[in-house]
Amino acid sequence: MPQRVRLHPQERPATGADREPPPLTLAPREGRDQAMLEASQAVIALFLRKRTSDFSVKELAAHAGLSERTFYRYFPRKEDAIRPAVDASLASIVSEMRAAPRGKTLREAMVEALGRSLTAENAMNWENLLSVLNETDSLRAAWLQILTNAEIALAHAAAERLGISPDSQRARLLGAVLVTAGRLALEQPSSAGRKRDPGEVLTEYLDLLGPTLFEEPAGEHRPARRSPPRRSR
């Protein structure tokens, strides 16, 4: 069963490879957390249907079935309303990747996790959502913060599979690479009026990086070549 991403980072150990990844979703799904998730989903559904985020807080609160006061209690800024639903969608990719069979390479685990997330019954419509998220500076900033959190969570997931520290340079690079490649696969331009399968595009991006970053055995390092010492005359 996939591990769940916890809400409170203070519950995680401070250091070490067993540290839990940062929050990317609200857990457990009950009470206030569930209400925030449902409100976020309602707001995003409105953005997607109208293809714009140009709504007042009063309109968003009414659409989500909340009072303005409750809406502000859940989401101090209007752009914060996208986070629970987007975080949950990205967290599902992380969870799928962490749960992939150990025989899968890191690259295969990531591609398959993205594919399952995109074909899920409640899959996020990323193509239309990303165009909305680029409408305003505040939404772009919120999206950037979500991607930053996703980088850290994917670094932890990659570190688990490779048996390395999540704070290592390699794990951090992997988190950044996987998020960037995934984002580019989702943002791909149409070719002849059609979109290619994002999993296919993601595979091509990762192939460009070669196998070393994803498949090199953990802890295997080539010793640096040293020049022979000079003889004194």
N, C-alpha and C positions, 0 to 999 in steps of 0.2 A: 504494500500500500504506500503511495507517495507520501513523503514527509510534508508536513504543513509548515508554511512560513509564519512565524510568530509576529505578533503585533508589537511587543515591547522589546526593544533592543537591550534594555538594561537586564533582561533575563538571561542574556547570553554570556558565556564566559568571556573574559576580556581578551584572551589571546589563545592561539593554538589552532590546529587543523580541524578540531571538532566544533569550532564555533558555529552557531546557527547563522544562516544568511540574514540580511537585513529585511525589514518588513516590505512586502510587495502586495500584501492583501490583508484584509481584516479577518481576524480569527479570534474566537469562534464565531460562526455565523448565527448570532442570536442577539436579541435586544437591540441596543443602539447600533452595533456594528451592522446587523442585518438591515436596519432601517436606512442607514447611510448608504449601504450598497444598493438597495432598491431605489433610493432617491437618485443616486448617481446614474444608475442604468436608465431611469426615466429621463434625466436631463440629456444624456447622450443620445437616447432614442429621438428626442425632440430635435437636437442638433442635426442628426443624420437625416431625419425626415424633411426638415426645412433647409438643409445644406448651409446652415449659418449658426453662429453662436450669438447673434445680435438680439438678445432678450434681456429684459430687466430681471432683477432678483424676484420681484413680485410675480412675474410671469413664470419663472422657473419653479418657484415655490408652489404656485397653484398647480402647475403641471405635475409636480412630484407629489401632490396631495399633502403639502406641509404648510404651516403658517410661516410667514417671513421670519419670525423670531426663531422658530425651530430650524429653518433653513440656515440662518446665520450661525446658530449654535453648532450645526453640523459642518458648515462650510464658511469659515470667516471671510473668504474671498470667493467671488463667483467662479473663478477658474478652478478652485479646489474641488468643485462638484464633479469634475471628471475623474479624479484620482482613484476613488474606491473601485469603480468598474474597470478602469484601465489597468490598475495594479492587479486586480484579480485575474484579468485576462493574461497578463504577462506572467503572473505567478503560476498559472496553469502550465505554461511552457516550461518554466523552471522545474516544477514538480514532475512533469512528464520526463524531462531530461534526467533528473535524479533517479527516477524509477526504472529507466531503461536497463535491459539485461546487461550484465557485466561483459558479455561477449561483444557487445556493440562498441564501435569506436566512438570517441567523443563527437566526431563530426557526424556520424550516423545518428547518434542520440539526439543531437540538436536539430538536424533536418527532420527527423521523424516527429519530434516534439512539436515543431512548428506546424508540420502538416496536420497532425491530429488537432491542434488548437484551432486551425483555420477551418476544419471540417466539422467541428463540434456543433451540436444543435444550437447552442447559444453563442456561436462564434462572433467576435467583434468584426464589424465592417470597417477594416482598417483603411481601405482606399478612400472612402468618403470621410472617415473621421480625421485622417491626417490632413486633408484639405481644410477642414474646419479648424484644426488646431494651429494652423498657420495663419489664421485671420488676424490675430492680435498678438502684441508683444507679451501680454500676460499669459495667454494660453501657450505660447511657444516656450515661455519660461517654465510653466508647469510641466509641459511635455519633456523639457530638458532634464528637469529634476527626476521625473519618473524614469527616464532612460539611465540617469546616473545611478539610481537605486537598482535598476535592472542589471547594470554592469557588475555591481558588487555581488548581487545574488547569483548571477551566472558564473562569476569567478569562484564562488564557493562551490557551486554545483560541479564545475570543471575540476576543481581541486580534489573533490571527493573521488571522482572517477580516476584521476591520475595519481592519487596518493601523495599530493604535494600540499604545502601550506597555502591557505587562501590568501595570505598576505604576500606571497612570493611574487616576483616580477612576472613570472610566466602566467600565474593564475590571473593576475590583474590585467595582463595583456589579453588573455583569452576572453575575459569578461567584456572588455572593450571591443574586441574583434567580433565576438558573437553578436553583441547588440548592434554594432554598426552594420555588419553583413545582413542581419535579420531586418533591420530598418530599411536598408537599400533594396532588399528583396521585396518588401511590402510596397515601397515607393516606386517600383520600376515603371518607366513610361510605357504606354501602350505601343504595340508594334502591329501595324496594319489593322488597327481597330480592335485588337485583342490583347489580353494580358496573359503572360506565361504563368505557369504554376510557380508560386513563390518558393516552394521547396526545391524545385529545379534550379531556380536562379540562385538561391542560397548555396546550393551545392557547388555551383560554378564559382561563386565568390570565394568559398572556402578552399576550393581546389587551387585557386590562384596563389594561395599562401603556402602550398606544398604540405607534405605530411608531418614535417618535424614538429611544428607547434602543437599538433593535436595527438600525435601517436608516439612520439619519442618516449621510451621508458623513463619513468620518474627516477630522478637521481643520477641519470647517466650523463656524465659530462666528459668531454674530451679534454685531457690536460693541455694547458697552453704550451706551445712549442717554444723552447728557450734556446737562445743562441749559445753556442759553446763558449766557455770562458776564454779570454785572451791569455796567451802565455806571456809571461814577463820576460823581457830580453835581458 
